[in-house]
Amino acid sequence: MKVFFHTLGCKVNHYETQEMLENLESKGYITVKEPAEADIIIINSCTVTAESDRKSRQALRHYKKLNPSAVTVLTGCMTQADRDGDFSSLGADITLGNKTNSLLDAEIKNFITERLPIVNIQEHKSGDSLISSGINSFEERTRAYLKIEDGCNRFCSYCAIPYARGRVRSKPLEDIVKEASALAENGFVEIVLVGINLSAYGTDLENADFPMAVKAVADIEKVKRVRLGSLEPDHMTDAVIEKLSKIDKLCPQFHISLQSGCDSTLKRMNRHYTADEYYALCIKLRNAFENCTLTTDIMVGFLGETDEDFNETVEFVKKVGFEKVHIFPYSVREGTRAASFEGKIPNKVKNERAKALNEVCKKIRADFLFGQIGREYDILIEQTLEDGMLFGYTDNYIPVKISPDSISKNGKYLIKNSDGEYCYA
């Protein structure tokens, strides 16, 4: 049978799609790129915002209309967080949660036999272990994601992810090494470690912690780079930074979730740090890692956010000088504490704030890119573009287009110019 995957959301979701894909291919399924050709269409949903829910439902309806004869499977965080949702009425023949993805093949066969809607969503429980069959390949040719942690214990007031993902669960070190080694043997020279609360890795294990997991992957000979997914600032202690700074293959690019640069907003969000503490962390990272880049997420228009609160965030962004910022407007998530908060911000105001902050961030990024002129980097080439140029990233995640004629003998490429999102060499 031919299967098509559509994935929404974070790096962990993309990893889990690859895991499902490999499991099905091992049982004789064939993966196709066009949904019209598929016998099975699988939507791996996201629920991080209300907009994510909307896009997940929209994808389900779209594919059901496009290919009505295909068996449609809806899985992922949206279904896990809303276990009582009636997704069959939206066109889902099979509804799974991210805890039951391993049953995908069996439930497809059950549906084909019985032709009755199937719902199999199991609740996450305290004490669960991380269940993962691992992957051997990935959709990109040089970089692969490796999930080493799942779940979150934080319960930020705006977030439904702890309900969708359960509590922190860590993959044993020996399993990480085995999986990373297989990926490296298959040509993936950069490994991106990902998790729902990545820097909480090992807090549920007796003899492992986050730096140990990073070093275990970096110690694999054929791995040339180790990159980290999103991190929580309060887990990045002085001891953690010191240990990470000694790992030569670790890319000096850190995505540290911020959400707001205003202390009163952070408190309402139930974040576990102040703006000053976050700024101190940024200084420590830049001191510990040469030419380190810092990226982040910022939410605008959270409940009760005043103009003064927003301006504090803008000034904080300027102070830190983030190399790149993902900006998104707050949307109410039912079932979270914030859903009952007062102080709703009109959509028009949220969009205006997002646009204003984006202009500030674009200027900071442009200044950063122009500041790289004259530096030399090793570039990991990822693809050849249609115009014949080569494309890749520096270790600190600057996107670079390179003329094949400009490649020097020592494998380093001098950045000579910049234009928007790219530095040209």
Stockholm file with secondary structure:
# STOCKHOLM 1.0

chainA/1-425         MKVFFHTLGCKVNHYETQEMLENLESKGYITVKEPAEADIIIINSCTVTAESDRKSRQALRHYKKLNPSAVTVLTGCMTQADRDGDFSSLGADITLGNKTNSLLDAEIKNFITERLPIVNIQEHKSGDSLISSGINSFEERTRAYLKIEDGCNRFCSYCAIPYARGRVRSKPLEDIVKEASALAENGFVEIVLVGINLSAYGTDLENADFPMAVKAVADIEKVKRVRLGSLEPDHMTDAVIEKLSKIDKLCPQFHISLQSGCDSTLKRMNRHYTADEYYALCIKLRNAFENCTLTTDIMVGFLGETDEDFNETVEFVKKVGFEKVHIFPYSVREGTRAASFEGKIPNKVKNERAKALNEVCKKIRADFLFGQIGREYDILIEQTLEDGMLFGYTDNYIPVKISPDSISKNGKYLIKNSDGEYCYA
#=GR chainA/1-425 SS CEEEEEECSSHHHHHHHHHHHHHHHTTTCEECSCGGGCSEEEEEECCSSHHHHHHHHHHHHHHHHHCTTSEEEEEEHHHHHTTTCCCGGGTCSEEECTTSGGGHHHHHHHHHHHCSCEEECCCCCTTCCCCCCCCSCCSSSSEEEEEEEECCCCCCTTCCHHHHHCSCEECCHHHHHHHHHHHHHTTCCEEEEEETTGGGTTTTCSSCCHHHHHHHHHTSTTCCEEEECCBCGGGCCHHHHHHHHTCTTBCSEEEBCCBCSCHHHHHHHTCSSCHHHHHHHHHHHHHHSTTCEEEEEEEESCTTCCHHHHHHHHHHHHHHTCSEEEEEECCCCTTSGGGGCSCCCCHHHHHHHHHHHHHHHHHHHHHHHHTTTTCEEECEEEEECTTSCEEEECTTCCEEEECGGGCCTTSEEECCEEETTEEEC
#=GC SS_cons         CEEEEEECSSHHHHHHHHHHHHHHHTTTCEECSCGGGCSEEEEEECCSSHHHHHHHHHHHHHHHHHCTTSEEEEEEHHHHHTTTCCCGGGTCSEEECTTSGGGHHHHHHHHHHHCSCEEECCCCCTTCCCCCCCCSCCSSSSEEEEEEEECCCCCCTTCCHHHHHCSCEECCHHHHHHHHHHHHHTTCCEEEEEETTGGGTTTTCSSCCHHHHHHHHHTSTTCCEEEECCBCGGGCCHHHHHHHHTCTTBCSEEEBCCBCSCHHHHHHHTCSSCHHHHHHHHHHHHHHSTTCEEEEEEEESCTTCCHHHHHHHHHHHHHHTCSEEEEEECCCCTTSGGGGCSCCCCHHHHHHHHHHHHHHHHHHHHHHHHTTTTCEEECEEEEECTTSCEEEECTTCCEEEECGGGCCTTSEEECCEEETTEEEC
//
